Protein backbone atom coordinates (compact mmCIF):
# COMPACT_ATOMS: atom_id res chain seq x y z
CA UNK A 1 0.00 0.00 0.00
CA UNK A 2 1.42 3.33 -1.07
CA UNK A 3 0.04 6.60 0.25
CA UNK A 4 0.52 9.77 -1.80
CA UNK A 5 -0.37 13.30 -0.78
CA UNK A 6 -1.59 14.63 -4.11
CA UNK A 7 -3.78 13.24 -6.88
CA UNK A 8 -1.08 14.12 -9.43
CA UNK A 9 1.40 11.89 -7.60
CA UNK A 10 -1.18 9.10 -7.46
CA UNK A 11 -1.74 9.34 -11.21
CA UNK A 12 1.99 9.37 -12.07
CA UNK A 13 2.86 6.50 -9.76
CA UNK A 14 -0.09 4.44 -10.98
CA UNK A 15 0.98 4.95 -14.60
CA UNK A 16 4.58 4.03 -13.81
CA UNK A 17 3.60 0.86 -11.94
CA UNK A 18 1.23 -0.12 -14.75
CA UNK A 19 4.07 0.18 -17.27
CA UNK A 20 6.56 -1.71 -15.11
CA UNK A 21 4.18 -4.50 -14.10
CA UNK A 22 1.92 -5.02 -17.10
CA UNK A 23 0.96 -8.58 -16.20
CA UNK A 24 0.02 -7.88 -12.59
CA UNK A 25 -2.84 -6.19 -10.84
CA UNK A 26 -0.54 -3.43 -9.66
CA UNK A 27 -1.18 0.25 -9.85
CA UNK A 28 -4.82 0.44 -8.92
CA UNK A 29 -5.48 3.80 -7.38
CA UNK A 30 -7.91 5.23 -4.92
CA UNK A 31 -8.19 8.92 -4.23
CA UNK A 32 -10.60 11.36 -2.68
CA UNK A 33 -12.39 11.97 -5.97
CA UNK A 34 -13.62 8.37 -6.15
CA UNK A 35 -17.03 7.40 -4.89
CA UNK A 36 -16.97 5.79 -1.43
CA UNK A 37 -18.37 2.53 -2.83
CA UNK A 38 -15.49 2.35 -5.33
CA UNK A 39 -12.95 2.91 -2.54
CA UNK A 40 -14.52 0.14 -0.47
CA UNK A 41 -14.41 -2.20 -3.47
CA UNK A 42 -10.72 -1.45 -4.04
CA UNK A 43 -9.90 -2.08 -0.38
CA UNK A 44 -11.81 -5.37 -0.49
CA UNK A 45 -9.90 -6.45 -3.61
CA UNK A 46 -6.63 -5.49 -1.92
CA UNK A 47 -7.50 -7.42 1.25
CA UNK A 48 -8.36 -10.47 -0.86
CA UNK A 49 -5.01 -10.09 -2.67
CA UNK A 50 -6.72 -9.56 -6.04
CA UNK A 51 -4.79 -6.27 -6.19
CA UNK A 52 -1.14 -6.50 -5.22
CA UNK A 53 -0.34 -2.81 -4.80
CA UNK A 54 -2.84 -0.13 -3.89
CA UNK A 55 -1.79 3.46 -4.54
CA UNK A 56 -4.07 5.77 -2.63
CA UNK A 57 -4.39 9.22 -1.14
CA UNK A 58 -3.10 9.96 2.32
CA UNK A 59 -6.72 10.63 3.31
CA UNK A 60 -7.35 6.90 3.01
CA UNK A 61 -4.65 6.21 5.59
CA UNK A 62 -7.01 7.28 8.32
CA UNK A 63 -9.13 4.43 9.62
CA UNK A 64 -7.95 1.75 7.18
CA UNK A 65 -6.77 -1.43 8.88
CA UNK A 66 -5.51 -4.28 6.70
CA UNK A 67 -4.15 -7.38 8.39
CA UNK A 68 -0.89 -8.99 7.29
CA UNK A 69 0.16 -6.00 5.21
CA UNK A 70 3.75 -6.56 4.07
CA UNK A 71 4.72 -3.00 3.26
CA UNK A 72 3.36 0.52 3.68
CA UNK A 73 5.02 3.43 1.89
CA UNK A 74 4.25 7.08 2.56
CA UNK A 75 5.13 9.03 -0.58
CA UNK A 76 3.91 12.34 0.87
C-alpha positions in Angstrom: 0.0 0.0 0.0 1.4 3.3 -1.1 0.0 6.6 0.3 0.5 9.8 -1.8 -0.4 13.3 -0.8 -1.6 14.6 -4.1 -3.8 13.2 -6.9 -1.1 14.1 -9.4 1.4 11.9 -7.6 -1.2 9.1 -7.5 -1.7 9.3 -11.2 2.0 9.4 -12.1 2.9 6.5 -9.8 -0.1 4.4 -11.0 1.0 4.9 -14.6 4.6 4.0 -13.8 3.6 0.9 -11.9 1.2 -0.1 -14.7 4.1 0.2 -17.3 6.6 -1.7 -15.1 4.2 -4.5 -14.1 1.9 -5.0 -17.1 1.0 -8.6 -16.2 0.0 -7.9 -12.6 -2.8 -6.2 -10.8 -0.5 -3.4 -9.7 -1.2 0.3 -9.9 -4.8 0.4 -8.9 -5.5 3.8 -7.4 -7.9 5.2 -4.9 -8.2 8.9 -4.2 -10.6 11.4 -2.7 -12.4 12.0 -6.0 -13.6 8.4 -6.1 -17.0 7.4 -4.9 -17.0 5.8 -1.4 -18.4 2.5 -2.8 -15.5 2.3 -5.3 -13.0 2.9 -2.5 -14.5 0.1 -0.5 -14.4 -2.2 -3.5 -10.7 -1.4 -4.0 -9.9 -2.1 -0.4 -11.8 -5.4 -0.5 -9.9 -6.5 -3.6 -6.6 -5.5 -1.9 -7.5 -7.4 1.3 -8.4 -10.5 -0.9 -5.0 -10.1 -2.7 -6.7 -9.6 -6.0 -4.8 -6.3 -6.2 -1.1 -6.5 -5.2 -0.3 -2.8 -4.8 -2.8 -0.1 -3.9 -1.8 3.5 -4.5 -4.1 5.8 -2.6 -4.4 9.2 -1.1 -3.1 10.0 2.3 -6.7 10.6 3.3 -7.4 6.9 3.0 -4.7 6.2 5.6 -7.0 7.3 8.3 -9.1 4.4 9.6 -8.0 1.8 7.2 -6.8 -1.4 8.9 -5.5 -4.3 6.7 -4.1 -7.4 8.4 -0.9 -9.0 7.3 0.2 -6.0 5.2 3.7 -6.6 4.1 4.7 -3.0 3.3 3.4 0.5 3.7 5.0 3.4 1.9 4.3 7.1 2.6 5.1 9.0 -0.6 3.9 12.3 0.9 
